[in-house]
């Protein structure tokens, strides 16, 4: 990493040794987080052996590195014109976009030396002879280390933070310390002004009522916004690792409200924030007490033959599992299926793969077999680490080094409001999907007493993926869709896992791609697809409309004689915070 102004860095071999020492320290741990990190040990050792076996490669890299470092050192103080500031465009790396990084020679050297070092260290990973899995892990781990070591993350090497401290007479540092202590108390980094939001008051505000509940879920029915509604209702199943209101943030970006405005009677599952004694719940419980219960109660309340179902992320995996169970039991509750950024086939799952191996899963299964809580923060932290330069370090710098309060942003408020999971359910999910990929093997898994086959899920399906999704790679969502047994319409939205999904039709942002031919090759599908401006929500609304059935007068009351409203939406389950219960 960049040194002080006394001299350029010694040599690449020295940097490798220091990096190795730091990595070895980080691997020597025993907690849950460190169990995850210990999964990198084998890849790390393989990398050391591979680099040691290629001394000529190391010498070549070292020579080039020294030459580049010398150029940086000699040129660092020659860029500023006499009596003025350098005239340069903002740096493309947003960590160093501030003018202060270019104006001051010392910090310019810190920046450029760090970027050079990062480039060389990543090259050292790429040139090592490693198998694909080891290289993926080492690439990820090296990037995590380099991201953490950026000079922008430390007060004495960040000119923007130092300037703020001088201009405020140290007030920015005082505020930064307050922010740090507050976040330590919460056990997570604040990404938004959490005081700006309150669930049920200015977020998750669609009108409705809880019409059913059991130990695991509350089922919310939303009030109609049109004089007539479709006969068949729509049952939404959000991910169980976060709160449901990603589907109902604020009126202008609420998928719930959008669906209600299209004339659908919407029911939505609110998952419980798990605490003992519910920490013994299993995957079967989530399928039966969660999804199947919601579908059944919505059907009974509306008095219809079938309902339409929607599953988002792991909610989609659960819904498909439930439909496979129902198919084996000859129960036809669902007319159509919508999957949003959901996986059924888990061969290629992106960088989250680096956390999941036999060793880690076996340890977690052993720890959690008889029950236990998987804290929401553990899952949230793993997903945030996949994009640390977007979801971790910018907030460290702004909140702690510069003493700023993060702005109010509903999506980031939701992102920090995670949900605890029961250990047995979590272990089953990791083992049978991410590790063994058994969900798409016919009759390989038994759920709720029957062997399941996702090919039995034969109703029409609308499958949406997001082009830049780092949690559910779109090609894997595409491959998952091909395992379903009925006709499938696949649509690819722009942006990432959340922004691509929650893309309000009214704002007409971004694009989506359509192609009615679902061939074996996702890249060929994309090449032959048509780009359509605007949100995918409109395409989905048009597809869902005929599956809703005929129009009838809007239902005047929520629930029915056997399902009285228990409490107004959004209900009490969603208001329980994971950090309180963990």
KEDRENMI-964379 format. One record per residue (C-alpha): residue number from 1; residue in three letters; x, y, z. Coordinates in steps of 0.2 Angstrom, whole numbers, plus 2048, in hexadecimal, padded with zeros to 3 digits. Layout:
# residues N
NUM_ALA_X_Y_Z
...
END
This chain:
# residues 582
1_UNK_800_800_800
2_UNK_806_812_7FE
3_UNK_813_817_80A
4_UNK_818_828_811
5_UNK_821_835_806
6_UNK_832_82F_80B
7_UNK_834_822_7FD
8_UNK_82B_818_7F1
9_UNK_825_806_7F6
10_UNK_834_7FA_7F8
11_UNK_830_7EC_7EC
12_UNK_821_7E1_7E7
13_UNK_829_7D2_7F0
14_UNK_828_7DC_800
15_UNK_816_7E1_7FC
16_UNK_811_7CF_7F9
17_UNK_819_7CA_80A
18_UNK_810_7D7_813
19_UNK_800_7D3_80B
20_UNK_802_7C1_80F
21_UNK_805_7C5_821
22_UNK_7F6_7D0_822
23_UNK_7EB_7C3_81A
24_UNK_7F2_7B5_825
25_UNK_7ED_7BF_834
26_UNK_7DB_7C1_82D
27_UNK_7D9_7AF_82A
28_UNK_7DE_7AA_83C
29_UNK_7CD_7AC_844
30_UNK_7BF_7A2_84C
31_UNK_7AF_7AC_84C
32_UNK_7A1_7AA_83F
33_UNK_7A8_7B8_834
34_UNK_7B9_7B0_835
35_UNK_7B2_79F_831
36_UNK_7AD_7A7_820
37_UNK_7BF_7AF_81E
38_UNK_7C7_79E_822
39_UNK_7BF_798_812
40_UNK_7CC_7A2_809
41_UNK_7DB_799_812
42_UNK_7DD_78B_805
43_UNK_7DC_797_7F6
44_UNK_7E9_7A3_7FF
45_UNK_7F5_795_802
46_UNK_7F3_78F_7F0
47_UNK_7F7_7A1_7EA
48_UNK_807_7A2_7F5
49_UNK_80D_791_7EE
50_UNK_809_796_7DC
51_UNK_812_7A7_7DD
52_UNK_821_79F_7E6
53_UNK_822_792_7D7
54_UNK_823_7A0_7CA
55_UNK_832_7AB_7D0
56_UNK_835_7B2_7BF
57_UNK_823_7B9_7BE
58_UNK_826_7C1_7CF
59_UNK_836_7C8_7CA
60_UNK_82E_7CF_7BA
61_UNK_820_7D7_7C4
62_UNK_82C_7DE_7D1
63_UNK_836_7E6_7C4
64_UNK_827_7EE_7BB
65_UNK_820_7F3_7CC
66_UNK_830_7FC_7D1
67_UNK_832_805_7C1
68_UNK_820_80B_7C2
69_UNK_822_810_7D4
70_UNK_831_81B_7D0
71_UNK_828_823_7C2
72_UNK_81A_828_7CE
73_UNK_826_82E_7DB
74_UNK_830_839_7D0
75_UNK_821_840_7C7
76_UNK_816_842_7D6
77_UNK_81C_854_7D9
78_UNK_81D_85A_7C7
79_UNK_80B_85B_7C2
80_UNK_805_86B_7CA
81_UNK_809_87B_7C0
82_UNK_813_888_7C9
83_UNK_808_893_7D4
84_UNK_7F8_889_7D0
85_UNK_7EE_879_7D1
86_UNK_7EF_86A_7C5
87_UNK_7E1_86B_7B8
88_UNK_7DB_859_7B7
89_UNK_7CB_850_7B4
90_UNK_7C3_847_7C3
91_UNK_7CB_836_7C6
92_UNK_7C1_828_7BF
93_UNK_7C2_81E_7CF
94_UNK_7B5_827_7DA
95_UNK_7BF_824_7EA
96_UNK_7CB_831_7E3
97_UNK_7C0_83C_7DA
98_UNK_7C2_84B_7E6
99_UNK_7CE_859_7DF
100_UNK_7D9_858_7EE
101_UNK_7E0_847_7E8
102_UNK_7E7_850_7D9
103_UNK_7EB_861_7E0
104_UNK_7F7_85A_7EE
105_UNK_807_851_7E8
106_UNK_808_846_7F7
107_UNK_7F6_83F_7F6
108_UNK_7F8_83E_7E3
109_UNK_806_832_7E6
110_UNK_7FC_828_7F4
111_UNK_7EE_826_7E7
112_UNK_7F8_821_7D8
113_UNK_804_816_7E3
114_UNK_7F5_80D_7EA
115_UNK_7ED_80A_7D9
116_UNK_7FD_804_7D2
117_UNK_7FF_7F8_7E1
118_UNK_7ED_7F2_7DF
119_UNK_7F0_7EE_7CC
120_UNK_800_7E4_7D0
121_UNK_7F8_7DA_7DE
122_UNK_7E9_7D5_7D4
123_UNK_7F5_7D1_7C6
124_UNK_7FE_7C6_7D2
125_UNK_7EE_7BC_7D5
126_UNK_7EA_7BB_7C3
127_UNK_7FB_7B4_7BE
128_UNK_7FB_7A7_7CB
129_UNK_7F7_795_7C5
130_UNK_7E7_791_7CF
131_UNK_7D7_788_7CC
132_UNK_7C8_792_7C8
133_UNK_7C0_791_7DA
134_UNK_7D1_796_7E2
135_UNK_7D4_7A4_7D6
136_UNK_7C2_7AB_7D9
137_UNK_7C4_7AB_7EB
138_UNK_7D6_7B2_7EB
139_UNK_7D0_7C0_7DF
140_UNK_7C2_7C4_7EA
141_UNK_7CC_7C4_7FA
142_UNK_7DA_7CE_7F3
143_UNK_7CE_7DB_7ED
144_UNK_7C6_7DC_7FE
145_UNK_7D7_7DF_806
146_UNK_7DC_7EC_7F9
147_UNK_7CB_7F5_7FA
148_UNK_7CE_7F6_80D
149_UNK_7E0_7FD_80B
150_UNK_7DB_80B_800
151_UNK_7E3_81C_806
152_UNK_7D1_824_805
153_UNK_7CC_819_813
154_UNK_7D8_821_820
155_UNK_7D8_832_827
156_UNK_7EB_836_825
157_UNK_7EB_831_813
158_UNK_7DB_838_80E
159_UNK_7DD_84B_809
160_UNK_7CA_84E_808
161_UNK_7C8_848_81A
162_UNK_7D7_852_820
163_UNK_7D0_862_817
164_UNK_7BF_85F_81F
165_UNK_7C7_85E_830
166_UNK_7D1_86E_82E
167_UNK_7C2_878_827
168_UNK_7B7_872_835
169_UNK_7C4_874_843
170_UNK_7C3_862_847
171_UNK_7B0_861_847
172_UNK_7AF_855_839
173_UNK_7BA_849_843
174_UNK_7AF_84B_852
175_UNK_7A0_847_848
176_UNK_7A8_838_840
177_UNK_7AC_831_851
178_UNK_79A_833_856
179_UNK_795_82A_847
180_UNK_7A1_81C_849
181_UNK_79C_819_85B
182_UNK_789_819_856
183_UNK_78D_80C_849
184_UNK_796_801_854
185_UNK_787_801_85F
186_UNK_77C_7FC_851
187_UNK_789_7EF_84B
188_UNK_789_7F6_839
189_UNK_78D_805_82E
190_UNK_780_811_82B
191_UNK_77C_814_819
192_UNK_76E_820_81B
193_UNK_766_82C_827
194_UNK_75B_81F_830
195_UNK_752_82C_83A
196_UNK_74A_832_82A
197_UNK_740_822_828
198_UNK_733_819_832
199_UNK_72A_809_82C
200_UNK_718_80C_82A
201_UNK_719_81F_82A
202_UNK_724_824_81B
203_UNK_729_813_815
204_UNK_71F_803_812
205_UNK_70F_80E_812
206_UNK_704_806_806
207_UNK_6F3_804_80E
208_UNK_6ED_7F2_813
209_UNK_6EC_7E6_822
210_UNK_6F3_7D6_829
211_UNK_6E6_7C9_826
212_UNK_6F0_7BA_82B
213_UNK_6FF_7B5_836
214_UNK_708_7A6_83D
215_UNK_718_7A5_846
216_UNK_722_7A8_836
217_UNK_718_7B5_82B
218_UNK_70B_7C2_82B
219_UNK_701_7C3_81B
220_UNK_6FD_7D5_816
221_UNK_6EE_7D9_80A
222_UNK_6EF_7EA_802
223_UNK_6E0_7F5_7FF
224_UNK_6DA_7F7_7ED
225_UNK_6DE_807_7E3
226_UNK_6D2_803_7D4
227_UNK_6BF_801_7D3
228_UNK_6C2_7F0_7CC
229_UNK_6CE_7E3_7CF
230_UNK_6D4_7D2_7C7
231_UNK_6CC_7C3_7CE
232_UNK_6DC_7BA_7D2
233_UNK_6E7_7C3_7DF
234_UNK_6FA_7C5_7DF
235_UNK_704_7BD_7ED
236_UNK_716_7C5_7EF
237_UNK_724_7BC_7F8
238_UNK_733_7C7_7FC
239_UNK_744_7C1_802
240_UNK_744_7BB_813
241_UNK_755_7C2_817
242_UNK_74F_7D4_816
243_UNK_73E_7DD_81A
244_UNK_730_7DC_80E
245_UNK_72F_7EF_80B
246_UNK_73C_7EE_7FD
247_UNK_72B_7EB_7F4
248_UNK_723_7FA_7FC
249_UNK_730_807_7FF
250_UNK_726_818_7FB
251_UNK_717_81A_7F0
252_UNK_722_820_7E1
253_UNK_72D_810_7E1
254_UNK_721_803_7E8
255_UNK_71F_7F3_7DE
256_UNK_710_7EF_7EA
257_UNK_707_7FF_7E6
258_UNK_70B_7FD_7D3
259_UNK_703_7EC_7D3
260_UNK_6F4_7F2_7DD
261_UNK_6F2_800_7D0
262_UNK_6F1_7F3_7C2
263_UNK_6E2_7EC_7CB
264_UNK_6E9_7DE_7D4
265_UNK_6E5_7D9_7E6
266_UNK_6F6_7D8_7EE
267_UNK_6FB_7CD_7FC
268_UNK_70C_7CD_803
269_UNK_717_7C3_80F
270_UNK_71F_7CB_81E
271_UNK_72C_7BF_824
272_UNK_730_7BE_837
273_UNK_740_7C4_83E
274_UNK_746_7B4_846
275_UNK_74A_7B2_858
276_UNK_749_7A3_864
277_UNK_73F_797_864
278_UNK_73C_79A_852
279_UNK_74F_797_84F
280_UNK_74B_785_84B
281_UNK_740_788_83C
282_UNK_745_77F_82C
283_UNK_745_782_819
284_UNK_735_777_819
285_UNK_72D_783_826
286_UNK_731_792_81B
287_UNK_729_789_80C
288_UNK_719_783_815
289_UNK_716_790_823
290_UNK_71C_79E_818
291_UNK_719_79C_805
292_UNK_70B_78E_805
293_UNK_702_796_813
294_UNK_702_7A7_80B
295_UNK_6FC_7A0_7FA
296_UNK_6EE_796_803
297_UNK_6E8_7A4_80E
298_UNK_6E8_7B0_7FF
299_UNK_6DE_7A4_7F5
300_UNK_6D1_7A1_803
301_UNK_6CF_7B3_807
302_UNK_6CB_7B8_7F5
303_UNK_6C1_7A8_7F1
304_UNK_6CA_7A4_7E0
305_UNK_6D1_794_7D8
306_UNK_6E3_79A_7D7
307_UNK_6EE_7A9_7DB
308_UNK_6FD_7B1_7D2
309_UNK_70D_7B0_7DB
310_UNK_71D_7BB_7DB
311_UNK_72E_7B7_7E4
312_UNK_73C_7C2_7E5
313_UNK_74E_7BC_7E8
314_UNK_74E_7AE_7F5
315_UNK_73B_7B1_7F5
316_UNK_73B_7AA_7E3
317_UNK_745_79B_7E8
318_UNK_738_798_7F6
319_UNK_729_79A_7EB
320_UNK_730_78F_7DE
321_UNK_734_782_7EB
322_UNK_722_783_7F2
323_UNK_71A_782_7E1
324_UNK_725_772_7DE
325_UNK_71E_76B_7EE
326_UNK_70C_76F_7EA
327_UNK_70E_767_7D9
328_UNK_713_757_7E0
329_UNK_704_758_7EC
330_UNK_6F9_75B_7DD
331_UNK_6F4_76C_7E4
332_UNK_6F2_77A_7D7
333_UNK_6F1_78B_7E0
334_UNK_6FB_796_7D4
335_UNK_6F6_79C_7C3
336_UNK_706_7A5_7BF
337_UNK_718_7A7_7C6
338_UNK_723_7B7_7C6
339_UNK_735_7B6_7CB
340_UNK_740_7C5_7CE
341_UNK_752_7C3_7CF
342_UNK_751_7B1_7D6
343_UNK_75C_7A2_7D5
344_UNK_756_790_7D3
345_UNK_766_78A_7CA
346_UNK_776_78E_7D4
347_UNK_785_789_7CA
348_UNK_78A_79B_7C7
349_UNK_786_7A7_7D5
350_UNK_793_7B4_7D3
351_UNK_79F_7BA_7E1
352_UNK_794_7B4_7EF
353_UNK_79B_7A3_7EB
354_UNK_7AC_7A7_7F3
355_UNK_7A3_7A6_804
356_UNK_79B_795_801
357_UNK_7A5_785_802
358_UNK_7A3_774_80A
359_UNK_7AD_779_819
360_UNK_7A3_789_81D
361_UNK_792_781_81A
362_UNK_797_771_824
363_UNK_79C_77C_833
364_UNK_78C_787_832
365_UNK_781_777_831
366_UNK_78A_770_840
367_UNK_788_780_84A
368_UNK_776_783_845
369_UNK_76E_771_843
370_UNK_765_772_853
371_UNK_760_784_851
372_UNK_768_795_852
373_UNK_767_7A6_84B
374_UNK_76F_7AC_83B
375_UNK_770_7BF_83E
376_UNK_76A_7CA_830
377_UNK_77A_7D4_831
378_UNK_784_7C4_82C
379_UNK_77B_7C3_81C
380_UNK_77B_7D5_819
381_UNK_78D_7D7_81C
382_UNK_791_7C9_810
383_UNK_787_7D1_802
384_UNK_78E_7E2_805
385_UNK_7A0_7DB_804
386_UNK_79D_7D7_7F2
387_UNK_79C_7E9_7EE
388_UNK_7A7_7F0_7FC
389_UNK_7AC_800_7F2
390_UNK_799_804_7F0
391_UNK_791_7FD_800
392_UNK_79F_7FE_80E
393_UNK_7AE_80A_80B
394_UNK_7A5_81A_805
395_UNK_79B_81A_815
396_UNK_7AA_817_820
397_UNK_7B2_826_817
398_UNK_7A3_832_817
399_UNK_79C_82D_829
400_UNK_7AC_82B_833
401_UNK_7BA_835_82A
402_UNK_7B0_843_824
403_UNK_7A3_843_832
404_UNK_794_844_826
405_UNK_783_83E_829
406_UNK_77D_832_81B
407_UNK_76E_839_811
408_UNK_75D_831_812
409_UNK_75A_823_805
410_UNK_74C_817_807
411_UNK_755_809_7FE
412_UNK_764_80A_809
413_UNK_759_80B_819
414_UNK_751_7FA_813
415_UNK_763_7F3_80F
416_UNK_767_7F6_822
417_UNK_757_7EE_828
418_UNK_75C_7DB_827
419_UNK_753_7CC_82E
420_UNK_75A_7BE_839
421_UNK_758_7AC_832
422_UNK_756_79B_83B
423_UNK_765_791_83A
424_UNK_75E_780_833
425_UNK_755_789_825
426_UNK_765_793_821
427_UNK_770_783_821
428_UNK_764_77A_816
429_UNK_764_788_80A
430_UNK_777_78A_808
431_UNK_779_777_807
432_UNK_76C_773_7FA
433_UNK_76D_782_7EF
434_UNK_77D_78B_7EF
435_UNK_788_77C_7F3
436_UNK_780_76D_7EC
437_UNK_774_775_7DF
438_UNK_767_768_7E2
439_UNK_757_772_7DF
440_UNK_757_76F_7CD
441_UNK_75B_75D_7CE
442_UNK_74B_753_7CC
443_UNK_745_74B_7DC
444_UNK_756_74F_7E5
445_UNK_74E_758_7F3
446_UNK_740_754_7FE
447_UNK_735_763_805
448_UNK_726_762_80F
449_UNK_726_74F_80E
450_UNK_727_74D_7FB
451_UNK_735_74D_7EE
452_UNK_735_75D_7E3
453_UNK_739_761_7D1
454_UNK_738_773_7CB
455_UNK_734_76D_7BA
456_UNK_722_769_7C2
457_UNK_720_77C_7C4
458_UNK_717_77D_7B3
459_UNK_70C_78D_7B4
460_UNK_711_79C_7A9
461_UNK_720_7A5_7B1
462_UNK_727_7B7_7AF
463_UNK_739_7B7_7B4
464_UNK_743_7C7_7B6
465_UNK_755_7C9_7B9
466_UNK_761_7D8_7BA
467_UNK_76F_7DB_7AF
468_UNK_77C_7E1_7BC
469_UNK_776_7D6_7CA
470_UNK_784_7D0_7D5
471_UNK_77A_7C5_7E0
472_UNK_770_7BC_7D3
473_UNK_779_7BD_7C2
474_UNK_76D_7BF_7B5
475_UNK_774_7B0_7AA
476_UNK_770_7A5_7BA
477_UNK_75F_7AC_7BB
478_UNK_75C_7A8_7A9
479_UNK_763_796_7AB
480_UNK_757_794_7BA
481_UNK_748_799_7B0
482_UNK_74C_78B_7A3
483_UNK_748_77E_7B1
484_UNK_736_784_7B3
485_UNK_72A_778_7AB
486_UNK_71E_785_7A4
487_UNK_71F_793_797
488_UNK_72C_7A1_79C
489_UNK_72D_7B3_798
490_UNK_73F_7B9_79D
491_UNK_742_7CB_79E
492_UNK_753_7D3_7A2
493_UNK_753_7E4_7AC
494_UNK_761_7F1_7AD
495_UNK_76B_7F4_7BC
496_UNK_76E_7E9_7CC
497_UNK_765_7DE_7D8
498_UNK_75A_7EB_7E0
499_UNK_75B_7FA_7D5
500_UNK_757_7EF_7C6
501_UNK_748_7E7_7CF
502_UNK_741_7F7_7D7
503_UNK_740_801_7C7
504_UNK_730_80B_7C8
505_UNK_726_80B_7B7
506_UNK_721_81D_7BA
507_UNK_733_824_7BA
508_UNK_737_81B_7A9
509_UNK_749_818_7AD
510_UNK_755_80C_7A6
511_UNK_750_7FE_79A
512_UNK_74C_7EC_799
513_UNK_74F_7DF_78C
514_UNK_743_7D2_785
515_UNK_744_7C3_77A
516_UNK_736_7B6_779
517_UNK_742_7A8_775
518_UNK_74A_7A0_784
519_UNK_758_796_77C
520_UNK_766_78D_785
521_UNK_773_79B_784
522_UNK_76F_7AB_78E
523_UNK_77C_7B6_785
524_UNK_774_7B1_774
525_UNK_763_7B6_77C
526_UNK_76A_7C7_780
527_UNK_772_7C9_76F
528_UNK_761_7C6_767
529_UNK_756_7CF_774
530_UNK_74E_7E0_771
531_UNK_752_7EF_77D
532_UNK_742_7F7_783
533_UNK_744_808_78C
534_UNK_73C_80A_79D
535_UNK_739_7FE_7AC
536_UNK_735_7EC_7AA
537_UNK_726_7EE_7B5
538_UNK_71B_7F3_7A6
539_UNK_71F_7E3_79D
540_UNK_71B_7D9_7AD
541_UNK_70B_7E2_7AF
542_UNK_705_7DE_79D
543_UNK_70B_7CC_7A0
544_UNK_702_7CA_7B0
545_UNK_6F1_7D2_7AB
546_UNK_6E9_7C3_7A2
547_UNK_6EF_7B7_7B1
548_UNK_6E5_7C2_7BD
549_UNK_6D4_7BC_7B6
550_UNK_6C5_7C7_7B3
551_UNK_6C2_7D8_7BB
552_UNK_6B6_7D9_7CA
553_UNK_6B0_7E7_7D6
554_UNK_6BF_7EB_7E2
555_UNK_6BE_7E1_7F2
556_UNK_6B6_7ED_7FE
557_UNK_6BE_7E5_80E
558_UNK_6CF_7DD_812
559_UNK_6CF_7CB_817
560_UNK_6BE_7C2_81A
561_UNK_6B3_7BB_828
562_UNK_6C1_7AE_82D
563_UNK_6CF_7BB_82A
564_UNK_6CC_7CB_834
565_UNK_6D9_7D8_832
566_UNK_6E5_7D5_840
567_UNK_6EE_7E6_83F
568_UNK_6F1_7F3_831
569_UNK_6FF_7F1_825
570_UNK_70E_7F0_826
571_UNK_70C_7E6_836
572_UNK_717_7E3_845
573_UNK_722_7D5_83E
574_UNK_72B_7E2_832
575_UNK_72F_7EE_840
576_UNK_73A_7E2_84A
577_UNK_74C_7E6_847
578_UNK_759_7D8_845
579_UNK_766_7E1_850
580_UNK_75A_7E1_85E
581_UNK_756_7CE_85D
582_UNK_767_7C7_857
END
